[in-house]
Amino acid sequence: MKATGLIVEYNPFHYGHQYHFLQSKEVSGADCTVAIMSGNFLQRGEPAIIDKWHRAQIALQSGIDIVLEIPYVFAVQNSDLFAKGAVLSLDALGVDSICFGSEDGSIEPFVKAHSKLQEHEKDYHESLHEHLKEGLSFPEASRHAYHKIGLGDDAIDLGQPNNILGFSYTKTILEYNLNIKPLTIQRKQSGYHDETIEHKIASATSIRKEILSQGYITEEAKGSLPPLTVEALEQYRDLTGSWHEWELYFPLLQYKISTMSPEELGQIHGVEEGLEYRFKQTIHKANNFQEWMNLIKTKRYTWTRLQRTLTHILTNTKTEEIESINTINQVPYVRLLGMTNNGQQYISQQKKDMNCPLITPLHKGEHPFLTIEERAVDSYLSMFKPTIKRERRNREFMPPILP
């Protein structure tokens, strides 16, 4: 069997994701689709609107064959580390290709861009450090550095979010010399960061904003969501009483930051250059999460970077616990969330050749990253009443989902 990998978040699964999945099967000629998905916390440092199990269920019912989870230590990271965790996990399961959506829509510019980066790597890093010293954020400094070496003129636009992620996926495949073919399809209609719903294929950002601001799934939002997603979103809210958003975690952040010393905060991954003092000085000056973010955001610290750091505070993830992710060249485990019958056949074919364990229940794997994973689950569920929290937590120790 031939498999193609999809690196996703499905927050929530919408018609654009459906298009990506169907096009990926077509361009890859794969017999099996393997989606590796961020868990309860996402790459941009946000809690997923509904938990990973419900999102995995939607994916399987929509036709995806296997859903894996990107380990938390890779999921809530910059694009290169996010890509590393996702791509190496898919490689461990033996996929033949990885297909991603991009603003460009052609794979050749990504491969050429990697060659140019290798050729001018020293110039790139020198320019990057110069711009960081000027106080620019990493994405902005990186964009200027890419432009300096000729990426951005006649090559791909590495200021576009999907191109940034796609370039990270391509770099990982090529730099680790993986036996995986990178493929891409062009995004349709809406941009990654669009905040309003303009088309049937809308951005997940615009759909979440519409739902969370109104407190219910509006007709406008329903027009961009498959019925399965609408049903799952409504079921989740009926089951738990709420969808997830940062505002609901703000009191917990206030408590944690107020009761931690600057030295303790300084050990958290992402807290550097005096951020611990900025956090402590401002945490009681805001009435909600949005207000507080506006107080702490600077030109150097983007909204996304701050959210990732706050996620690590919430989950108590220390730099020393995860520093090995920078040097490891294979993932310590692959976590399976769910599979169809077709997916089960593929896993049976591949399992004997895997270079790491395939796990589902948390207690079935022993690795320090799984301890962090359990903390991330508890942090995500902390907004719920004890009965709901216990029920949702128990799901972590059960077999994979079957649609």
C-alpha positions in Angstrom: 0.0 0.0 0.0 1.1 3.5 -0.8 0.5 6.3 1.7 0.5 10.1 1.6 0.9 12.3 4.7 -1.0 15.4 5.6 0.1 17.8 8.3 -3.0 19.3 9.8 -4.7 21.0 12.7 -8.4 20.7 11.7 -9.4 23.5 14.0 -12.1 22.9 12.9 -12.3 20.6 9.8 -13.8 22.7 7.0 -14.3 22.5 3.3 -10.8 23.7 2.5 -9.4 20.7 4.5 -11.8 18.4 2.5 -10.4 19.9 -0.7 -6.8 19.4 0.5 -7.5 15.8 1.4 -9.2 14.9 -1.9 -6.6 16.7 -4.0 -3.7 15.0 -2.1 -5.1 11.6 -2.8 -5.3 12.5 -6.5 -1.9 14.0 -7.0 -0.1 11.4 -4.9 -2.0 8.3 -6.2 -2.0 7.0 -2.6 -4.0 4.1 -1.3 -4.0 5.5 2.2 -4.1 8.9 3.7 -2.2 9.6 7.0 -3.1 12.9 8.8 -0.8 14.0 11.6 -2.6 16.5 13.7 -1.7 18.9 16.5 -3.2 17.8 19.7 -5.1 20.0 22.1 -2.7 22.9 21.7 -1.8 24.3 18.3 1.3 25.6 16.5 0.2 29.2 17.0 -0.1 28.7 20.7 -3.8 28.4 21.0 -6.1 25.8 22.6 -8.0 23.9 19.9 -11.7 24.8 19.8 -12.6 21.2 20.5 -10.4 18.3 21.7 -8.2 16.2 19.5 -10.5 13.1 19.8 -13.5 14.9 18.3 -11.3 16.4 15.6 -9.9 13.0 14.8 -13.3 11.5 14.6 -14.5 14.1 12.1 -11.4 13.4 10.0 -11.9 9.6 10.0 -15.6 10.0 9.1 -14.6 12.4 6.3 -12.4 9.8 4.7 -8.9 10.1 6.3 -7.5 6.6 6.9 -5.2 7.3 9.9 -4.9 10.1 12.3 -1.7 10.6 14.3 -0.9 13.2 17.0 2.1 15.5 16.7 3.8 15.3 20.1 3.2 18.5 22.2 6.9 19.2 22.4 6.9 19.7 18.6 3.4 21.0 18.1 3.7 24.2 20.0 6.9 25.5 18.3 8.2 27.5 15.5 7.6 26.3 11.9 10.9 24.4 11.6 10.5 22.4 14.9 6.8 21.8 14.1 7.7 20.5 10.7 10.5 18.3 12.2 8.1 16.5 14.6 5.4 16.1 12.0 7.6 15.0 9.1 9.8 12.6 11.1 6.6 11.0 12.6 5.2 10.4 9.1 8.5 9.0 8.0 8.5 6.6 10.9 5.2 5.3 9.6 6.7 4.9 6.1 4.6 7.4 4.0 5.7 7.8 0.4 4.8 11.5 0.1 3.7 14.5 2.0 1.2 16.9 0.4 0.7 20.4 1.8 -1.4 23.4 0.8 0.6 26.5 -0.3 0.0 29.9 -1.7 2.4 29.0 -4.5 0.9 25.6 -5.6 4.1 24.3 -7.2 6.8 22.2 -5.5 9.8 23.2 -7.7 10.2 26.7 -6.1 10.4 25.1 -2.6 13.1 22.7 -3.7 15.0 25.5 -5.5 14.7 27.8 -2.4 16.2 25.1 -0.2 19.2 24.8 -2.6 19.7 28.6 -2.6 19.5 28.6 1.2 22.1 25.9 1.5 24.3 27.9 -1.0 24.0 31.1 1.0 23.5 29.8 4.5 26.2 31.9 6.0 24.8 35.1 4.5 21.3 34.2 5.6 22.3 33.7 9.2 24.4 36.9 9.3 21.5 38.9 8.0 19.0 37.2 10.4 21.1 38.0 13.4 21.5 41.6 12.3 17.8 42.1 12.0 17.1 40.4 15.3 19.6 42.8 17.0 17.5 45.6 15.5 14.5 44.3 17.5 12.6 42.7 14.7 10.6 39.5 15.4 12.0 36.2 14.2 9.5 35.9 11.3 10.2 39.5 10.1 13.9 39.1 10.5 13.8 35.8 8.6 11.8 37.4 5.8 14.4 40.1 5.4 17.3 37.6 5.5 15.6 35.4 2.8 15.2 38.5 0.7 18.9 39.3 1.2 19.9 36.0 -0.4 17.4 36.3 -3.3 14.4 34.4 -1.9 11.4 36.7 -2.3 12.2 38.3 -5.6 11.7 35.6 -8.3 11.2 32.7 -5.8 8.4 31.8 -3.5 6.9 34.4 -1.1 8.2 33.3 2.3 6.1 35.9 4.0 3.0 33.8 3.4 2.1 31.5 6.3 1.4 28.3 4.2 4.5 28.9 2.2 6.6 29.3 5.4 5.2 25.9 6.7 5.6 24.2 3.3 9.2 25.4 3.1 9.8 24.0 6.6 8.3 20.6 5.5 10.5 20.6 2.3 13.6 21.5 4.2 13.1 18.7 6.8 12.6 16.1 4.0 15.7 17.2 2.1 18.0 17.8 5.1 17.2 14.5 6.7 17.5 12.8 3.3 14.1 11.1 3.8 12.6 8.8 1.2 9.5 11.0 1.0 8.3 13.0 -2.0 7.2 16.5 -1.2 4.0 17.6 -3.0 1.9 20.7 -2.8 -1.5 22.0 -4.0 -2.6 25.6 -4.2 -4.9 27.0 -1.5 -8.2 28.1 -2.8 -10.2 31.3 -2.1 -9.4 32.3 1.5 -6.1 33.2 3.0 -4.7 31.6 6.1 -5.2 34.7 8.3 -8.5 35.9 6.8 -10.8 37.0 9.7 -14.1 37.1 7.8 -15.9 34.4 6.0 -16.1 35.4 2.3 -16.4 32.0 0.5 -17.5 28.4 1.1 -13.8 27.6 1.5 -13.0 29.9 4.4 -10.0 30.1 6.7 -10.2 28.3 10.0 -9.3 31.6 11.7 -12.5 33.3 10.3 -14.7 30.3 11.1 -13.5 30.2 14.8 -13.8 34.0 15.1 -17.4 33.9 13.8 -18.4 31.0 16.2 -16.6 32.2 19.3 -17.7 35.8 19.0 -21.3 34.9 18.4 -21.4 32.0 20.9 -23.1 29.7 18.5 -22.6 28.2 15.0 -24.1 30.9 12.7 -25.6 30.1 9.3 -22.6 31.9 7.8 -20.2 29.5 9.6 -22.3 26.5 8.7 -21.9 27.4 5.0 -18.1 26.8 5.3 -18.3 23.6 7.5 -19.3 20.0 6.5 -22.3 18.8 8.4 -20.1 16.3 10.3 -18.1 19.2 11.8 -21.2 21.2 12.7 -22.6 18.2 14.5 -19.3 17.5 16.4 -19.0 21.1 17.5 -22.5 21.2 18.8 -22.1 17.8 20.5 -18.9 18.9 22.2 -20.5 22.1 23.6 -23.5 20.1 24.8 -21.2 17.5 26.4 -18.8 19.9 28.1 -20.7 23.2 28.3 -18.1 25.2 26.3 -15.7 25.5 23.4 -12.1 26.3 24.1 -10.5 29.8 23.8 -7.7 31.6 25.6 -10.1 33.9 27.5 -11.3 30.9 29.6 -7.7 30.2 30.7 -6.8 33.7 31.6 -7.6 33.3 35.4 -5.3 30.3 35.4 -2.5 32.2 33.8 -3.0 35.0 36.3 -2.7 32.5 39.2 0.4 30.8 37.8 2.3 33.9 36.9 1.4 35.6 40.2 2.6 32.6 42.3 5.8 31.8 40.3 9.0 33.7 41.0 10.9 35.4 38.2 13.5 32.6 38.4 10.8 29.9 38.1 9.2 31.7 35.1 12.6 32.0 33.5 12.9 28.2 33.3 9.8 27.9 31.2 10.4 27.3 27.5 10.1 30.6 25.5 10.6 32.9 28.5 13.8 34.8 27.8 15.3 38.2 27.6 13.5 39.4 30.6 10.0 38.4 29.5 9.4 37.0 33.0 9.5 40.5 34.5 7.2 41.9 31.8 4.7 39.1 32.5 4.7 39.7 36.3 4.5 43.5 35.9 1.4 43.5 33.7 -0.6 40.4 34.7 -2.9 42.3 37.1 -3.3 45.3 34.9 -5.6 43.6 32.4 -9.2 42.4 32.8 -9.0 39.7 30.2 -6.6 37.8 27.9 -7.0 40.2 24.9 -6.2 43.2 27.0 -3.2 41.5 28.5 -1.8 40.4 25.2 -2.0 44.0 23.9 0.0 45.1 27.0 2.8 42.6 26.5 3.1 42.5 22.7 6.0 44.3 21.2 7.6 44.5 17.7 10.1 41.8 18.7 7.5 39.5 20.4 4.7 38.5 18.0 1.3 37.5 19.2 2.0 33.9 18.1 5.3 33.7 19.9 3.8 35.0 23.1 0.9 32.6 22.9 3.3 29.7 22.5 5.2 30.9 25.6 2.0 31.2 27.6 1.0 27.7 26.6 4.3 26.5 28.0 3.6 28.4 31.2 0.1 26.8 31.4 1.6 23.3 30.9 4.7 24.0 33.0 7.0 23.0 30.2 10.6 23.9 31.0 13.4 24.5 28.4 15.6 21.8 29.9 12.9 19.2 29.5 12.6 19.6 25.7 16.0 20.9 24.6 16.7 17.5 23.0 14.2 18.2 20.2 16.8 20.3 18.5 19.3 17.5 18.1 17.3 14.2 17.8 17.0 12.7 14.3 14.0 10.5 14.9 10.8 10.7 17.0 10.8 8.6 20.2 7.3 7.3 19.5 4.3 7.8 17.1 0.9 8.2 18.8 -2.1 6.8 17.0 -5.5 8.6 17.6 -7.7 6.6 15.2 -7.9 4.6 12.0 -10.3 3.1 9.5 -10.1 -0.5 8.3 -8.0 0.6 5.4 -5.7 2.5 7.8 -5.5 -0.7 10.0 -4.3 -2.7 6.9 -1.6 -0.1 6.2 -0.4 0.0 9.8 -0.2 -3.9 9.9 2.0 -3.7 6.8 4.3 -1.0 8.2 4.5 -1.7 11.9 7.2 -4.4 11.7 9.6 -1.9 9.9 9.0 1.0 12.3 12.1 2.4 14.1 10.0 3.6 17.1 7.0 2.3 19.1 3.4 3.0 17.9 1.3 3.9 20.9 -2.2 5.1 21.7 -2.9 5.0 25.5 -0.6 7.3 27.4 0.4 4.5 29.8 1.5 2.3 26.9 4.6 4.4 26.3 7.4 5.3 28.6 9.2 8.5 27.6 9.7 11.9 29.3 7.7 13.6 26.5 4.7 11.6 27.5 4.8 13.1 31.0 4.6 16.5 29.3 1.8 15.2 27.1 -0.2 14.3 30.2 0.3 17.8 31.7 -0.9 19.3 28.4 -4.0 17.2 28.6 -4.7 18.3 32.2 -4.0 22.0 31.3 -6.4 21.8 28.4 -9.1 20.3 30.6 -8.6 22.6 33.6 -11.5 24.8 32.6 -14.0 22.0 33.1 -16.0 20.7 36.1 -14.4 17.6 37.8 -16.9 15.2 36.3 -16.3 16.4 32.7 -12.6 16.7 33.3 -12.4 13.1 34.5 -14.4 11.7 31.6 -12.4 13.6 29.0 -9.1 12.7 30.7 -10.0 9.0 30.7 -10.1 9.0 26.9 -6.3 9.4 26.9 -5.9 5.8 28.3 -8.3 4.1 25.9 -7.7 2.4 22.5 -7.7 4.3 19.2 -10.9 5.7 17.6 -12.6 3.5 14.9 -15.2 5.5 12.8 
